[in-house]
């Protein structure tokens, strides 16, 4: 039986990604930046639910349930805003705007996947974030989060729920990163 590594996400539009790219390029001048593994721009997204390896036979039901979750959630305003870190290993950009609706959409996508038969980890409090860089070891990310503190990107309307396939990098290839491909997308509120 074949499977796919999937997650549900909201993706920022190109103009919002352009603004963030300019802010991120300035972060590369901070001492130690070369030691971080920077996420390629094409990989920027707000993960709603990580589904892991999903058997292909579950996909038809998953599509139906995710479409329903999208239909039940109205479009909402969002912007990329500020930054933070997880465990001294991950640097991220935050979000501002319809955070309550974003959290609700995350809960709905998690429940949809579980009801479709996808084995899901326990749902934790959702922290909206867009991963910018990772470190293999504990790193002081304070200079980066401080530089992102004042970042306030353009406001846009989150109007789509995307199901994204993660194609993992080839082992041993220096600098190789996962490649993400939107498999399906559903408009919110319709």
N, C-alpha and C positions, 0 to 999 in steps of 0.2 A: 504494500500500500504506500502510495507516495504522499508527501506532505509538503507544506510551505511554511516558512518562518514569517509570521505576520504581526502587524500591530495596527491599531486604529489611531488616526491623527488628524489634527487641523494643521494645514500648511499655510505659511504666510505668503501673501502675494509678492510678486517680483519687486514692486517699488519699496515695500517694507523690508524685504531682504537686502535691497540695494543700500538702504540707510544703515542697516545693521552691519553690512559688509564694510562700510566706511569706518564705523566705530571699531570693528574687530581688527581692521588693518592697523589702527593705531596701537592696539594691544601687543602687536608683534614687536614693538620697539621696547617693551618692558623687559628688563634683564630676566633671563630664565625662560623666556617665551619659546626658545628653540627646543626646550626639553618637554614641551607639551605636544600632544597629538591633537592638532586642530581639526575639527569637524569640517568637512567640505561643505560649502554653501548649499549644494544640492541635497545635503542631508539634514538641513534645518527643518524642524517640525516640532509641534507640541503633541507628544504622545498622550493619547487618551487612555488606551489600554494595550498592554503588551500581551499578545495571544500566544507567542511561542510557536512551536511546531504544530500546525493544524492539519489533520488528515484531510485529504481532498474530498472524501465522502461527506464531510461536515460542511463544506462550503455552501451548498445550496441553502441550507437552513440558516447558516451564518449570514448570508447575503440578505435573506428575508428579514431577519431580526435586526440587523444593522440599519437597513432601510427604514424599518419601523422606528428605531431610536432616532434617526435623523429627522424623520417626518414629525415626530413629537416634540422636537426642539426647534424653536424659532432662531433665525439668524441673530447674531449679537455683535456689538462693537468690541474690537480688540486692538491692542497695540503692543509692540515689543517694548518692554520698559525695564530699566535697571538690570541688575544681575545678582548672582549669588553663587554658592558653591555647595557641593555635597562631599563630606568626608575628606576634604583636602585633595580630592582626586578628580572632581568634575567641576568645570566652570560652565555656568549657564546664564542665559538672558531670561528675564522674567516676562510677565504679561500684566497688562492693565486693561480695564474696561469691564466687560461682562464676565467677570471671573466666576460668579455664582452659576451662570449658565454654562460656562466651560466645565465647571466641576460637575454639574448635572449631566452634561453630555458624556463626561468620563464615566460617571456611575451607570448611565444607560448603556454605553458600549460594553462595559464590563459585564453587566447583567445579560445583555444580548448574547455575548460570546458564551457565557456560562450556560444559558438556556439552550444554546445551539449544540451543546455537548463539548465545548472546548474546556479543557482542564485549566482553570484559572487559579492564580494565587489569591490569598485573601485580599480584598480591596482595602487599601490604606487611604488615608487622607491625601487627596490629590494636590500636588504642588505643581502649578503650571510652569514649565521651563522648556527652554530650547537649548540643547547642549551645544556648547561652543568648542570645548577642549577637554581632554582627559589627561591624566598623568598616571603612570604605572605605579608610582609611589607617592606617599604623603608629600604634598607641596604646599607652600604658603601661597595661596591664591588671593590674599588680601589686596595686593596692588592691582590686580585685574578687576576684582569686584568693586574696588574704590573707583577705578577708571570708568566702570559701567554705571556707577551710582546715578549719575545725572542723565543717562541715556533715556530719551523719551521719543520713540518712533511715531510715525504717522498712525492715525486711527484708520482702521479698515473694518469691513464687515466680514466676520467669519460666517460663511454661508454654505459650507460643504463639510461633510464627514468623509474622510478618505480611509480606505483599507490599503495598507502598504505592505509590499513584500520586501523583506530584508535579504539581500544576497550577500552572504558573509564573504570576507576577504579570503584570498588564497593564502594558506599558511606559508610562511617564509618569504613572502614578497614584501620588501621594505616599503613602508609608507602606504601600503594597500589599505583601503577603507571599505566598509560595507557600502553596497550600492542599493538605493531604495527605488522602488518602482510602484507607482499607484496602480493597484489591480482593479479597484472599483471605487466609485465616489458617488455619494448621494447628497442632493441638495437638502439643506435644513428647512424645516417648516412646510415642506410640500409633499 
